[in-house]
Amino acid sequence: MARFENKVAVVTGAGRGIGRELALLFAREGARVVVNDLGGGPSGGGGDVSVAQKVVDEIEGAGGTAVAETSSVASMAGGKAVIECALDHFGAVDILINNAGIIRPKRIDEMSEEDFDIVLAVNLKGYFATVRHAAPHMMKARGGVIVNLSSPSGLGHWSMSNYTAAKEGVTGFSRGVARDLGEFGVRCNVLRPVSTESSMNAVPGIFETIAYAEERLHIPPVSNRYLSDNGTPSGSVHPAVVAAWLCTQEAASLNGREVFVFGGHVALVQEPELVRSQFRAAGWTLDALCAPAVSGALTYDIRNQFVGVA
Ligand SMILES: NC(=O)c1ccc[n+]([C@@H]2O[C@H](COP(=O)([O-])OP(=O)(O)OC[C@H]3O[C@@H](n4cnc5c(N)ncnc54)[C@H](O)[C@@H]3O)[C@@H](O)[C@H]2O)c1
């Protein structure tokens, strides 16, 4: 049974990696697919229009239906063009996967304004640009699914503060969109994947950011401790499958939530919780907060979790 028969799926950054796998999967499952990719480098820039077309050729070669779209999603005009492509060619936009991403690893004292701006433009504003233009159509159709690609790096990643800001921004953005569009039957969720197949692996210094955090700072690479691949090789396939599952009826009760995937490990991400709450009827003063019992309770986790915190 084709699960996405009669659906129109838009996938940004679908020329390589997770996005490519997802475009192929949607097409195999009957969807008509807009394959967006500007064919850029993993740190931004560039532009090879053949990257998106190759995926379209692959889909069509297997009997599917797809169209290539080569705008950069980093601008409002680009986001609009991607959605208009779906409407012009296929008359609808039922599924939107915001997957385009780039990285520019630099420690904060070496990060330029451009390093910050371009990473935010692709990984965060680019998601707004497409959602902003897709939302009116999904609202009118009273249905639609959006999946935004975040990252475990959003939880903290050494020398990647631009990327961590963008990817954690994606989570907050998605929670907001979920609340805006839920009453119109439109869902918006987040995927935090780990994949070993990525053109970002070619970016100089990327593996050092992980090794430094682990070996020198004794901080898990992405600061969360639940990473496990369950022994299953990790590639782009597993994240693509989970992103597609988020678009099915079986996941219809999820809106504004996050799912993690790494090889054979898939999990719902716990929403942030308030822990070690302290209460003071008169409100807090600096002296009251500095009392050993209160400061001790509020800082206990941090002291034990990160080496190097005074
Ligand atoms: N690979 C991982 O382990 C991993 C982990 C966490 C999060 N992610 C996220 O998953 C997504 C896909 O990652 P991947 O590893 O498959 O990446 P990838 O680098 O292999 O592919 C990303 C694609 O996005 C395209 N792209 C970049 N900027 C664009 C723009 N402005 N407009 C349109 N297309 C653009 C690139 O040309 C590229 O083909 C990204 O958002 C990434 O941040 C990946």
The ligand as a Tripos MOL2 file, in Angstrom:
@<TRIPOS>MOLECULE
LIG
   44    48     1     0     0
SMALL
NO_CHARGES

@<TRIPOS>ATOM
      1 N1         23.6390   14.2970    9.5540 N.am      1 LIG1
      2 C1         23.4250   14.3680   10.8650 C.2       1 LIG1
      3 O1         23.9470   13.5850   11.6780 O.2       1 LIG1
      4 C2         22.5000   15.4130   11.3990 C.ar      1 LIG1
      5 C3         22.3960   15.5160   12.7830 C.ar      1 LIG1
      6 C4         21.5410   16.4420   13.3010 C.ar      1 LIG1
      7 C5         20.7970   17.2500   12.4730 C.ar      1 LIG1
      8 N2         20.9110   17.1360   11.1290 N.ar      1 LIG1
      9 C6         20.1110   18.0290   10.2990 C.3       1 LIG1
     10 O2         19.4530   17.2620    9.3120 O.3       1 LIG1
     11 C7         19.3530   18.0250    8.1030 C.3       1 LIG1
     12 C8         19.9620   17.2290    6.9440 C.3       1 LIG1
     13 O3         21.3070   16.9240    7.2720 O.3       1 LIG1
     14 P1         22.2310   16.1010    6.2910 P.3       1 LIG1
     15 O4         23.3020   15.5450    7.1350 O.co2     1 LIG1
     16 O5         21.4120   15.1980    5.4510 O.co2     1 LIG1
     17 O6         22.8240   17.3050    5.4150 O.3       1 LIG1
     18 P2         23.5840   17.3250    4.0140 P.3       1 LIG1
     19 O7         24.6190   18.3920    4.1350 O.co2     1 LIG1
     20 O8         24.0150   15.9740    3.6000 O.co2     1 LIG1
     21 O9         22.4380   17.8420    3.0270 O.3       1 LIG1
     22 C9         21.8850   19.1040    3.2210 C.3       1 LIG1
     23 C10        21.4220   19.6320    1.8900 C.3       1 LIG1
     24 O10        20.8550   20.9450    2.1250 O.3       1 LIG1
     25 C11        21.1670   21.7520    1.0060 C.3       1 LIG1
     26 N3         21.0950   23.1690    1.3580 N.ar      1 LIG1
     27 C12        21.9580   23.8720    2.1180 C.ar      1 LIG1
     28 N4         21.5900   25.1500    2.1930 N.ar      1 LIG1
     29 C13        20.4490   25.2710    1.4770 C.ar      1 LIG1
     30 C14        19.5940   26.3520    1.1850 C.ar      1 LIG1
     31 N5         19.8510   27.5880    1.6460 N.pl3     1 LIG1
     32 N6         18.5060   26.1350    0.4150 N.ar      1 LIG1
     33 C15        18.2480   24.8930   -0.0790 C.ar      1 LIG1
     34 N7         19.0400   23.8190    0.1670 N.ar      1 LIG1
     35 C16        20.1210   24.0070    0.9360 C.ar      1 LIG1
     36 C17        22.5680   21.3460    0.6170 C.3       1 LIG1
     37 O11        22.8600   21.6930   -0.7300 O.3       1 LIG1
     38 C18        22.5360   19.8370    0.8770 C.3       1 LIG1
     39 O12        22.2820   19.1110   -0.3050 O.3       1 LIG1
     40 C19        20.0520   19.3610    8.3720 C.3       1 LIG1
     41 O13        19.1060   20.3160    8.7660 O.3       1 LIG1
     42 C20        20.9520   19.0310    9.5480 C.3       1 LIG1
     43 O14        21.2510   20.1750   10.3120 O.3       1 LIG1
     44 C21        21.7640   16.2310   10.5740 C.ar      1 LIG1
@<TRIPOS>BOND
     1     1     2 1
     2     2     3 2
     3     2     4 1
     4     4     5 ar
     5     4    44 ar
     6     5     6 ar
     7     6     7 ar
     8     7     8 ar
     9     8     9 1
    10     8    44 ar
    11     9    10 1
    12     9    42 1
    13    10    11 1
    14    11    12 1
    15    11    40 1
    16    12    13 1
    17    13    14 1
    18    14    15 2
    19    14    16 1
    20    14    17 1
    21    17    18 1
    22    18    19 2
    23    18    20 1
    24    18    21 1
    25    21    22 1
    26    22    23 1
    27    23    24 1
    28    23    38 1
    29    24    25 1
    30    25    26 1
    31    25    36 1
    32    26    27 ar
    33    26    35 ar
    34    27    28 ar
    35    28    29 ar
    36    29    30 ar
    37    29    35 ar
    38    30    31 1
    39    30    32 ar
    40    32    33 ar
    41    33    34 ar
    42    34    35 ar
    43    36    37 1
    44    36    38 1
    45    38    39 1
    46    40    41 1
    47    40    42 1
    48    42    43 1
@<TRIPOS>SUBSTRUCTURE
     1 LIG1         1 GROUP 0 **** ****
